[in-house]
């Protein structure tokens, strides 16, 4: 699977995904400071599933009607890298094949596939 990992999500998550055989573009490592509009456009144009902690991407999709190839929004109480990885591991084991073109909100205890327009 192809993942674009937002700067807010961090390099540890990007490295962990690479170690599991996924193709990863890390904003932190490769395009630090790029704005959200450019991230959404890059992810769409290049067929990346975006992983982010930034709820502004929900506004981009729902208010601004920006197209996407899939977005995983992490809304975690514990923002430490180890927790992000633990939550993502459980999530991806169960839902990896459902990610393309989905907008998913993931917490430590809940997973919600949101309807897209």
C-alpha positions in Angstrom: 0.0 0.0 0.0 1.1 3.6 -0.6 1.0 6.0 2.3 1.8 9.7 2.5 2.6 10.3 6.2 1.9 13.9 7.2 4.5 15.9 9.1 2.3 16.0 12.3 2.2 12.2 12.3 6.0 11.9 12.3 8.9 10.0 11.0 8.6 7.0 13.4 5.3 6.1 11.8 6.8 6.5 8.3 9.7 4.2 9.2 7.5 1.6 10.8 5.3 1.5 7.7 8.4 1.1 5.4 9.6 -1.7 7.7 6.3 -3.5 6.9 6.8 -3.3 3.2 4.6 -0.3 2.4 5.7 2.5 0.0 5.9 5.7 2.1 6.3 9.4 1.4 7.2 11.2 4.6 6.4 14.9 4.6 8.8 15.4 7.5 11.6 13.7 5.7 11.0 14.8 2.1 8.9 18.0 2.0 9.0 19.6 5.4 6.8 22.7 5.6 4.6 21.9 2.6 1.1 23.3 3.0 -2.0 21.2 3.5 -3.4 22.0 0.1 -0.3 20.8 -1.6 -0.3 17.6 0.5 -3.9 16.8 -0.4 -3.2 17.4 -4.1 0.0 15.4 -4.0 -1.8 12.5 -2.3 -4.6 12.6 -4.8 -2.4 13.0 -7.9 0.1 10.3 -6.9 -2.4 7.8 -5.4 -1.2 8.0 -1.8 -3.4 7.3 1.2 -2.8 10.1 3.6 -2.1 9.4 7.3 -2.4 12.5 9.5 -3.2 13.9 13.0 -4.4 17.2 11.5 -8.2 17.6 11.6 -7.9 20.4 9.0 -7.8 17.6 6.3 -11.4 16.8 7.2 -12.3 20.4 6.3 -10.4 20.0 3.1 -12.5 17.0 2.1 -15.9 17.9 3.5 -16.1 21.7 3.3 -13.8 22.3 0.4 -14.8 19.1 -1.4 -11.2 18.2 -2.2 -10.8 14.7 -3.8 -8.6 12.1 -2.1 -7.5 8.5 -2.5 -8.0 7.8 1.2 -7.3 9.6 4.5 -6.7 8.1 7.9 -7.2 10.8 10.6 -5.6 9.8 13.9 -7.4 11.4 16.8 -5.4 10.1 19.8 -5.3 11.0 23.4 -1.7 9.8 23.6 0.3 11.4 20.7 3.5 9.5 21.4 5.0 7.6 18.4 4.7 4.2 20.1 1.0 4.7 20.6 0.4 5.9 17.0 2.2 2.8 15.8 0.2 0.5 18.1 -3.1 2.0 17.1 -2.2 1.9 13.4 -1.0 -1.7 13.6 -4.3 -2.9 15.0 -6.2 -0.7 12.5 -4.3 -1.9 9.5 -4.5 -5.5 10.4 -8.3 -5.3 10.3 -9.0 -2.7 7.7 -6.1 -2.3 5.2 -8.2 -3.4 2.2 -10.9 -0.9 3.0 -8.7 2.2 3.0 -8.6 3.2 -0.7 -11.0 6.2 -1.2 -12.2 6.1 2.4 -12.0 8.8 5.1 -11.4 7.1 8.4 -11.2 8.5 11.9 -9.2 6.3 14.2 -9.0 6.7 18.0 -7.5 4.4 20.6 -11.0 2.8 21.1 -13.0 3.5 17.9 -12.8 3.4 14.2 -15.3 5.4 12.1 -15.5 5.3 8.3 -17.0 8.6 7.4 -19.1 9.1 4.3 -17.4 11.0 1.6 -19.2 13.3 -0.9 
